[in-house]
Amino acid sequence: MFKQSIRRLATEAKTQSAPVSQAPSSLHVAPPPKYTLAQLRTFPSLEPTTFVPLPTSFFNTHSPTRRDLLWSAAVFEADRARVGSNYVTLKSDSPYSNRKLRPQKGSGRARLGDANSPHMDNEIKAHAIKGPHDWSTDLPAKIYSKAVQTALTSQYKSGHLFVIDKECDFAQGSAEITQSFVSSHKLNQLNILFITEEDRNKLSSSLDQFFLNDRELKKMSRKERAKAVAKVKGKVIKKEDVEVRDILKANRVFVELSALQWLISKYSV
């Protein structure tokens, strides 16, 4: 009797339950936006004047940052930048005499060959890569293009990408102008990158005079001078020479509108 009553109650519950409303066959979902907005600024005041649309196919702000693509592009650029001029002395170069160091028999010691043997205490290597050598590696163009997109999108999302409507150039190439620009916009101790359409000689000269000391450079050797120039916090790079590493190292990126449009057209996939 108890089981029959439970079955009867379950049957009544099924018949009395309201029908579940079915989902509509067609959902009215709005398509994602095709453009995002960026402020167009004047230089050197950096005052915003208007907005410029940027394609979301390039500046995909909703997707996570692909660090694997950035790493692949950075390794690719570093391998391509290696000169490969290392000089290594091999056994085939024979810098020493081919005469045996001790006789084959009669000395009471182990037999020993000539001084060109790599196991001797010398600078000769048994197996080494001798310059000139090409260290460059291959990377698909699509992956590198996506890495450029990821680097610029990361700067855009963090608010460190400034789009300039006209030329990024100073009226004069003096260090005082750069000092005024850096102090007024609170760019002290920050890496600054300028991506330009053409060569900006006044801007480059002003940055070099501000960040580099001519007296200290003259005291340095050629290698030390190259390292000091590479560590300069202000760089001016043409749009064709921009690399992913340059964008990632910069704390603020100032790009001309024409140069940005060229980058979008070149690295769109």
C-alpha positions as CSV (number, residue, x, y, z in Angstrom):
1,M,0.0,0.0,0.0
2,F,2.8,2.4,0.8
3,K,4.5,1.9,-2.5
4,Q,1.3,2.3,-4.4
5,S,0.6,5.6,-2.6
6,I,4.0,6.9,-3.5
7,R,3.5,6.0,-7.2
8,R,0.1,7.7,-7.2
9,L,1.6,10.9,-5.7
10,A,4.4,10.9,-8.2
11,T,2.0,10.5,-11.1
12,E,-0.2,13.4,-9.8
13,A,2.9,15.6,-9.4
14,K,3.8,15.0,-13.1
15,T,0.3,15.8,-14.4
16,Q,0.0,18.9,-12.2
17,S,3.4,20.4,-13.1
18,A,3.4,23.3,-15.5
19,P,5.0,22.9,-18.9
20,V,8.4,24.3,-19.2
21,S,8.6,27.3,-21.6
22,Q,10.7,26.6,-24.6
23,A,13.6,28.9,-25.5
24,P,12.9,31.0,-28.6
25,S,14.3,29.6,-31.8
26,S,16.1,32.8,-32.8
27,L,18.2,34.7,-30.2
28,H,18.6,38.4,-30.8
29,V,22.3,38.7,-30.0
30,A,24.1,41.9,-31.0
31,P,27.3,41.3,-33.1
32,P,30.6,42.3,-31.4
33,P,31.9,45.8,-32.2
34,K,34.2,46.0,-35.2
35,Y,36.1,49.1,-33.9
36,T,37.4,50.5,-30.6
37,L,38.3,54.1,-30.0
38,A,41.6,55.8,-29.2
39,Q,42.2,59.4,-28.4
40,L,44.0,61.4,-31.1
41,R,46.5,63.8,-29.5
42,T,48.7,66.7,-30.5
43,F,52.4,66.7,-30.0
44,P,54.1,67.7,-27.7
45,S,51.3,68.9,-25.5
46,L,49.5,65.5,-25.8
47,E,46.1,67.3,-25.6
48,P,43.3,65.1,-27.0
49,T,41.5,66.5,-29.9
50,T,39.2,63.8,-31.2
51,F,38.7,60.0,-31.4
52,V,40.0,57.6,-34.0
53,P,38.5,54.2,-34.6
54,L,40.8,51.2,-34.4
55,P,39.8,47.8,-35.7
56,T,39.1,45.1,-33.1
57,S,40.4,42.5,-35.4
58,F,43.9,44.0,-34.6
59,F,43.3,45.5,-31.1
60,N,41.4,42.5,-29.7
61,T,41.1,43.7,-26.1
62,H,38.8,40.9,-25.0
63,S,41.2,38.0,-25.6
64,P,43.9,37.3,-23.0
65,T,47.5,38.2,-23.6
66,R,49.3,35.5,-25.6
67,R,52.6,35.5,-23.8
68,D,53.7,32.4,-25.8
69,L,53.5,34.5,-29.0
70,L,55.5,37.3,-27.5
71,W,58.2,34.9,-26.3
72,S,58.4,33.3,-29.7
73,A,58.8,36.7,-31.4
74,A,61.4,37.9,-28.9
75,V,63.5,34.8,-29.4
76,F,63.2,35.2,-33.2
77,E,64.3,38.8,-33.1
78,A,67.2,38.0,-30.7
79,D,68.4,35.2,-32.9
80,R,68.2,37.5,-36.0
81,A,70.2,40.2,-34.2
82,R,73.2,38.0,-33.4
83,V,76.2,38.8,-35.5
84,G,77.8,35.4,-35.4
85,S,81.4,36.6,-35.6
86,N,82.8,34.6,-32.7
87,Y,86.4,33.4,-33.5
88,V,87.2,30.0,-32.1
89,T,90.6,28.3,-32.5
90,L,90.1,24.7,-33.8
91,K,92.5,21.8,-34.0
92,S,92.6,22.2,-37.8
93,D,94.0,25.7,-37.4
94,S,97.2,24.2,-35.9
95,P,98.5,27.2,-34.0
96,Y,101.3,25.1,-32.5
97,S,103.9,22.8,-33.9
98,N,102.9,19.3,-34.9
99,R,105.9,17.7,-33.1
100,K,105.1,15.3,-30.3
101,L,105.6,16.8,-26.9
102,R,107.4,13.6,-25.6
103,P,108.7,10.5,-27.3
104,Q,106.4,7.6,-27.9
105,K,108.4,5.2,-25.7
106,G,111.2,5.4,-23.2
107,S,110.1,8.3,-21.1
108,G,108.2,6.2,-18.5
109,R,105.2,8.4,-18.8
110,A,102.0,8.2,-20.9
111,R,102.3,8.9,-24.5
112,L,101.4,12.4,-25.5
113,G,100.7,14.0,-28.9
114,D,101.3,17.5,-30.1
115,A,100.3,20.8,-28.5
116,N,97.4,21.2,-30.9
117,S,95.3,18.6,-29.0
118,P,92.1,20.0,-27.5
119,H,92.6,18.2,-24.2
120,M,95.7,20.2,-23.5
121,D,95.6,23.4,-21.4
122,N,95.2,25.8,-24.3
123,E,92.5,27.8,-26.1
124,I,91.8,25.1,-28.8
125,K,88.3,23.7,-29.0
126,A,87.4,20.3,-30.3
127,H,83.9,21.2,-31.5
128,A,82.8,24.8,-31.8
129,I,80.9,27.1,-34.1
130,K,83.3,29.4,-35.9
131,G,82.2,32.7,-37.5
132,P,80.8,33.8,-39.7
133,H,77.7,32.0,-38.6
134,D,74.0,32.7,-39.2
135,W,72.1,32.3,-35.9
136,S,68.7,33.4,-37.3
137,T,65.8,31.1,-36.9
138,D,62.5,30.7,-38.7
139,L,59.1,31.9,-37.5
140,P,55.8,31.9,-39.4
141,A,54.7,35.3,-40.5
142,K,51.3,34.8,-39.0
143,I,52.7,34.1,-35.6
144,Y,54.9,37.2,-35.8
145,S,52.0,39.3,-36.9
146,K,49.9,38.1,-34.0
147,A,52.8,38.9,-31.6
148,V,52.9,42.5,-32.9
149,Q,49.2,42.8,-32.4
150,T,49.5,41.4,-28.9
151,A,52.2,43.8,-28.0
152,L,50.4,46.9,-29.2
153,T,47.1,45.7,-27.7
154,S,48.8,45.2,-24.3
155,Q,50.1,48.8,-24.4
156,Y,46.6,50.0,-25.5
157,K,44.8,48.1,-22.7
158,S,47.2,49.5,-20.1
159,G,46.6,53.1,-21.4
160,H,50.3,53.6,-22.4
161,L,49.7,53.9,-26.2
162,F,49.4,57.5,-27.4
163,V,48.3,58.2,-31.0
164,I,49.6,61.4,-32.5
165,D,47.7,63.1,-35.2
166,K,50.7,64.6,-37.0
167,E,54.4,64.5,-36.8
168,C,56.3,63.6,-33.5
169,D,59.0,66.2,-33.7
170,F,60.3,69.1,-31.7
171,A,60.9,72.6,-33.0
172,Q,64.6,72.4,-32.0
173,G,67.0,69.5,-31.2
174,S,68.1,70.6,-27.7
175,A,68.1,68.7,-24.5
176,E,66.0,71.4,-22.7
177,I,63.0,70.6,-24.9
178,T,63.2,66.9,-24.0
179,Q,63.6,67.8,-20.3
180,S,60.5,70.0,-20.4
181,F,58.6,67.2,-22.2
182,V,59.6,64.5,-19.8
183,S,59.0,66.6,-16.6
184,S,55.6,68.0,-17.8
185,H,54.2,64.6,-18.6
186,K,55.8,62.8,-15.7
187,L,58.0,60.5,-17.8
188,N,61.0,60.4,-15.5
189,Q,62.7,57.1,-15.2
190,L,60.5,55.6,-17.9
191,N,61.3,54.0,-21.2
192,I,59.9,56.1,-24.0
193,L,59.4,54.9,-27.6
194,F,58.5,57.0,-30.6
195,I,57.2,55.2,-33.7
196,T,57.4,57.6,-36.6
197,E,56.6,57.7,-40.3
198,E,59.9,59.2,-41.4
199,D,63.2,60.2,-39.7
200,R,62.7,62.8,-37.1
201,N,66.2,64.3,-36.7
202,K,65.3,67.0,-34.2
203,L,63.5,64.6,-31.9
204,S,66.4,62.1,-32.1
205,S,69.0,64.7,-31.5
206,S,67.1,66.1,-28.5
207,L,66.6,62.7,-26.9
208,D,70.3,61.8,-27.4
209,Q,71.5,65.0,-25.8
210,F,69.2,64.5,-22.9
211,F,69.8,60.8,-22.2
212,L,73.5,60.5,-23.2
213,N,76.4,62.5,-21.9
214,D,79.0,63.2,-24.6
215,R,81.9,63.4,-22.1
216,E,81.1,59.9,-20.6
217,L,80.7,58.4,-24.1
218,K,84.1,59.6,-25.2
219,K,85.7,57.8,-22.2
220,M,84.0,54.5,-23.0
221,S,85.3,51.9,-25.3
222,R,83.4,50.9,-28.5
223,K,81.6,48.0,-26.8
224,E,80.7,50.0,-23.7
225,R,79.5,52.8,-25.9
226,A,77.2,50.4,-27.9
227,K,75.8,49.1,-24.6
228,A,75.1,52.6,-23.3
229,V,73.3,53.6,-26.5
230,A,71.3,50.4,-26.4
231,K,70.1,51.2,-22.8
232,V,68.9,54.7,-23.7
233,K,65.4,55.3,-22.3
234,G,64.2,57.3,-25.2
235,K,64.2,55.9,-28.7
236,V,62.9,57.0,-32.1
237,I,62.3,54.2,-34.5
238,K,60.8,54.2,-38.0
239,K,57.7,52.1,-38.6
240,E,59.6,49.6,-40.7
241,D,62.2,49.0,-38.0
242,V,59.9,48.5,-35.0
243,E,60.2,45.1,-33.3
244,V,58.2,43.4,-30.6
245,R,61.0,43.7,-28.1
246,D,61.0,47.5,-28.5
247,I,57.2,47.7,-27.8
248,L,57.5,45.5,-24.8
249,K,60.4,47.4,-23.3
250,A,58.7,50.7,-23.5
251,N,56.6,52.2,-20.7
252,R,55.1,54.7,-23.0
253,V,54.6,54.4,-26.7
254,F,54.0,57.4,-28.9
255,V,53.0,56.5,-32.4
256,E,52.0,58.7,-35.4
257,L,48.6,58.0,-36.9
258,S,50.0,57.2,-40.3
259,A,52.6,54.9,-38.8
260,L,49.9,53.1,-36.8
261,Q,47.8,52.6,-39.9
262,W,50.8,51.2,-41.7
263,L,51.4,48.7,-38.9
264,I,47.8,47.7,-38.9
265,S,47.8,47.1,-42.6
266,K,51.1,45.1,-42.5
267,Y,50.5,42.9,-39.5
268,S,46.8,42.1,-39.9
269,V,46.0,38.4,-40.4
